[in-house]
Amino acid sequence: MFGVTILGNNSALPAYNRHPTAQVITLNDHLFLLDCGEGTQMQMNLYKVRRSRINHIFISHLHGDHYFGLPGLITSYGLLGRVHDLHLYAPSPLQNILGLQLSVSDTKLPYKLHFHSLENETMLIDDEKFSVESFRVFHRIDCWGFIFREKRKPRKINLEATTKYNVPVEFFERLKQGEDFIFDDKIISNEILTMPNKPSKMYAYSADTLFSESLAEKVYNANLLYHEATYLKDKSDKAISRFHSTSAQAATIAKLANVKKLIIGHFSSTYETLDEFLSEAKEIFLNTQLALEGQTFLIT
């Protein structure tokens, strides 16, 4: 499974039972936390997120609605007896902030917390089955987006054909990489023994940002794009002054980037209802959905 569960979809002020930004990405056996606003732990409980399976946390920037829930979560892990390592990817000042909070409360974590500073657009994780990379967005302070990609072998095994030609199981990995097989001194073409695999899928998370067409290049061809939509288009001047985007601008990025599906969130507390956000975005990019809390979006 490759999917995104929305824990919080509001901007700075919690309102109308909407919470600050937080998302959980499920990629096969891995869970990743993206941002950690106030109330994230309560939302995890509500939506039955297995927090013990989260080994990597990504914080896009140091505005409170994106990380004020993190010190509590880190402490809770200790109280719950976590012993396996936790990796945190965030702007460098957060390391000192967390260090001070843990120091003044004399908190000793029973697990290793690895801090990875976000300083450049780079590959953050390059695992056998997935990768995570960072890219800059345009906010008042340093702010980062993230791209999650699954990895697939180029080819899939054709079991009927491999049985026919007595291909040993230990050769399967080489077949998946495109290698031919020799049987009775004859070369059996890889195309006979395998089938094309499905294309890898990609999730792009574009954090708080001023509208910029250049972002479309960063998230091009994503299967699913999350883009902030703090305001409706009649408040585009306000969006510019606060380094945010409108629903129409988020949809424009999705269209330019040729993404498959768009979800929009980070709604201003000015708005009690969200229907107009969806209507405005769909005028430009039809396959748009609201990032509603508790909903899981499968990446297909």
C-alpha positions in Angstrom: 0.0 0.0 0.0 1.1 3.5 -0.8 -1.1 6.2 0.8 -1.4 9.4 2.7 -3.6 9.9 5.8 -4.5 13.5 6.7 -4.2 14.2 10.5 -4.4 18.0 10.3 -5.5 20.3 7.4 -5.8 23.8 8.9 -3.3 26.7 9.0 -2.0 28.5 12.1 -5.1 28.6 14.3 -7.1 25.4 15.1 -10.7 26.1 14.2 -14.0 24.4 13.2 -12.6 21.1 14.4 -9.7 21.4 12.0 -6.2 20.9 13.3 -2.7 22.1 12.2 -0.8 20.3 9.6 0.2 16.7 10.0 0.2 13.7 7.6 1.2 10.0 7.8 2.5 8.3 4.7 2.2 4.6 4.5 4.6 2.9 2.0 4.4 -0.9 2.3 5.7 -1.7 5.8 7.0 1.9 6.5 5.2 4.8 8.1 6.5 8.4 7.8 5.2 11.5 9.7 5.1 14.7 7.7 4.9 17.8 9.9 3.6 17.6 13.5 1.3 20.4 14.5 -0.5 20.7 17.8 -2.9 17.8 18.5 -1.1 15.3 16.2 -0.9 12.6 18.9 -4.6 12.9 19.6 -5.3 12.6 15.9 -3.1 9.5 15.7 -5.2 8.0 18.5 -8.4 9.0 16.8 -7.4 7.5 13.4 -5.6 4.5 14.9 -2.2 5.3 13.5 0.4 2.8 14.8 2.9 5.5 15.9 5.5 2.8 16.9 6.0 2.1 13.2 7.1 5.6 12.5 10.9 5.7 12.2 11.2 8.9 10.1 9.7 12.3 10.8 9.9 15.3 8.4 9.4 18.9 9.5 8.9 21.3 6.6 9.7 24.5 8.5 9.7 26.1 11.9 6.3 27.8 12.1 4.5 26.5 15.1 1.6 25.0 13.3 4.0 22.5 11.7 6.0 21.4 14.6 4.6 22.4 18.0 3.3 18.8 18.5 6.8 17.3 18.0 8.3 17.8 21.5 5.3 16.0 23.1 5.5 13.1 20.6 9.2 12.6 21.2 8.7 12.6 24.9 5.7 10.2 24.6 7.8 7.8 22.7 10.2 7.7 25.7 7.3 7.2 28.1 6.0 4.3 26.0 9.4 2.6 26.1 10.6 3.1 22.6 14.1 1.7 22.1 14.6 1.7 18.3 16.1 4.7 16.6 14.1 7.7 15.4 15.3 9.9 12.5 14.2 13.5 12.3 14.7 15.7 9.2 14.2 19.4 9.8 15.7 22.9 9.6 18.8 23.0 11.8 17.5 25.4 14.6 15.1 22.7 15.7 17.9 20.6 17.1 18.7 23.3 19.7 15.0 23.9 20.4 14.4 20.2 21.2 17.7 20.0 23.1 16.7 22.9 25.4 13.2 21.4 26.0 14.6 18.0 26.9 17.4 19.6 29.1 15.2 21.8 31.2 12.8 18.9 31.9 15.7 16.5 32.6 14.3 14.1 30.0 16.5 11.2 29.0 15.2 9.5 25.9 15.6 5.7 25.9 16.1 5.6 22.2 18.6 7.3 19.8 17.2 10.4 18.1 19.1 11.1 14.9 18.8 14.7 13.7 19.3 15.4 9.9 19.5 19.1 9.0 17.7 20.3 5.9 20.1 22.6 4.1 20.1 21.7 0.4 17.8 20.0 -2.1 19.0 16.5 -1.8 18.2 12.8 -1.4 17.4 12.2 2.2 16.8 8.5 2.1 17.7 6.0 -0.6 16.4 2.7 0.5 16.1 -0.5 -1.6 12.3 -0.1 -1.8 11.8 3.7 -1.5 13.4 7.1 -1.6 12.7 10.5 -0.1 14.1 13.8 -1.4 13.7 17.4 -0.4 13.1 20.5 -2.5 12.8 24.2 -1.6 9.6 26.1 -1.6 9.0 29.8 -1.2 7.9 30.9 2.3 8.9 33.6 4.8 11.4 31.4 6.4 13.4 28.3 5.1 10.8 25.8 4.1 10.9 22.4 2.4 8.8 20.1 0.3 9.3 16.4 0.1 9.0 13.7 -2.6 8.4 10.1 -1.7 9.0 7.5 -4.4 8.5 3.8 -4.3 11.1 1.6 -6.1 10.2 -1.3 -8.3 12.4 -3.7 -10.2 12.3 -3.1 -13.9 10.8 -6.5 -14.6 8.4 -9.0 -13.0 8.8 -12.8 -13.1 6.7 -14.9 -15.5 6.4 -18.0 -13.3 5.0 -20.2 -16.1 8.0 -19.4 -18.3 10.6 -19.8 -15.5 9.1 -23.2 -14.6 9.2 -24.3 -18.2 12.9 -23.4 -18.5 13.9 -24.6 -15.0 15.1 -21.2 -13.9 16.4 -21.5 -10.3 14.8 -19.2 -7.8 18.1 -17.7 -6.9 18.4 -16.3 -10.5 15.1 -14.4 -10.2 16.7 -11.2 -8.9 19.0 -11.1 -12.0 16.0 -11.6 -14.2 14.2 -8.7 -12.6 17.2 -6.5 -13.6 16.9 -7.6 -17.2 19.5 -10.4 -17.5 19.0 -13.3 -19.9 19.1 -17.0 -18.8 21.2 -19.8 -20.4 19.3 -23.1 -20.6 20.8 -26.2 -22.4 23.5 -23.9 -23.9 20.7 -21.7 -25.4 20.1 -18.1 -24.4 16.6 -17.6 -23.2 15.6 -14.0 -23.7 14.7 -12.0 -20.6 11.5 -10.9 -22.4 10.3 -14.5 -22.4 10.9 -15.1 -18.7 9.7 -11.7 -17.4 7.0 -9.1 -17.9 7.2 -5.3 -17.6 6.7 -4.1 -14.1 4.2 -1.4 -13.2 5.7 2.1 -13.1 6.9 3.4 -9.8 4.6 5.8 -8.0 5.4 9.2 -6.5 3.9 11.5 -3.8 4.9 15.1 -3.6 4.3 17.3 -0.6 4.6 21.0 -1.3 4.6 22.8 2.1 3.7 26.4 2.8 4.7 28.4 -0.2 4.2 31.5 -2.3 2.9 30.6 -5.8 5.7 29.9 -8.2 5.4 28.1 -11.5 9.0 26.8 -10.9 7.5 24.4 -8.4 5.8 22.5 -11.2 9.2 21.2 -12.3 9.9 19.8 -8.8 6.7 17.8 -8.6 6.3 16.9 -12.3 4.3 13.8 -13.1 3.5 13.0 -9.4 0.8 10.5 -8.9 -0.5 12.6 -6.0 0.4 16.2 -5.1 -0.4 17.9 -1.9 -0.3 21.7 -2.2 -1.3 24.3 0.3 -4.4 26.4 -0.5 -4.6 28.8 2.5 -6.9 31.3 0.7 -9.6 31.6 -2.0 -8.6 33.5 -5.1 -10.3 36.8 -4.0 -7.6 37.0 -1.3 -4.6 36.5 -3.6 -3.0 39.8 -2.4 -3.2 38.5 1.2 -1.7 35.2 0.0 1.2 37.0 -1.5 1.9 39.2 1.6 1.9 36.1 3.8 3.8 33.8 1.4 0.9 31.4 0.8 -1.1 30.2 -2.1 -4.7 30.2 -3.2 -6.8 27.2 -4.2 -6.6 28.4 -7.9 -2.8 28.7 -7.7 -2.5 25.2 -6.2 -4.6 23.9 -9.1 -2.4 25.8 -11.6 0.7 24.0 -10.3 -1.0 20.7 -10.6 -2.0 21.4 -14.2 1.5 22.6 -15.1 3.1 19.6 -13.4 0.9 17.1 -15.2 0.1 15.4 -11.9 -2.5 12.7 -11.7 -4.4 13.9 -8.6 -4.3 17.0 -6.4 -5.2 17.4 -2.7 -5.4 20.8 -1.1 -5.1 21.8 2.5 -3.7 24.3 5.1 -7.0 26.2 5.1 -7.1 29.6 6.8 -9.3 29.8 9.9 -11.1 32.7 8.2 -13.2 30.0 6.4 -15.7 27.8 8.3 -16.7 25.8 5.2 -14.4 24.5 2.5 -16.7 23.8 -0.5 -15.6 26.9 -2.4 -11.9 25.9 -2.2 -12.8 22.7 -4.1 -15.0 24.5 -6.7 -12.3 27.1 -7.4 -9.6 24.4 -7.8 -11.7 22.2 -10.0 -12.3 25.0 -12.5 -8.6 24.7 -13.3 -7.7 21.1 -12.3 -10.7 18.7 -12.2 -9.1 15.8 -10.3 -8.8 17.8 -7.0 -9.9 16.8 -3.6 -9.9 18.4 -0.2 -7.4 17.1 2.3 -10.0 16.2 4.9 -8.9 15.0 8.2 -9.1 11.2 8.7 -9.2 10.5 5.0 -6.6 8.3 3.4 -5.7 9.0 -0.2 -4.2 6.0 -2.1 -1.4 6.7 -4.5 -2.3 4.9 -7.7 
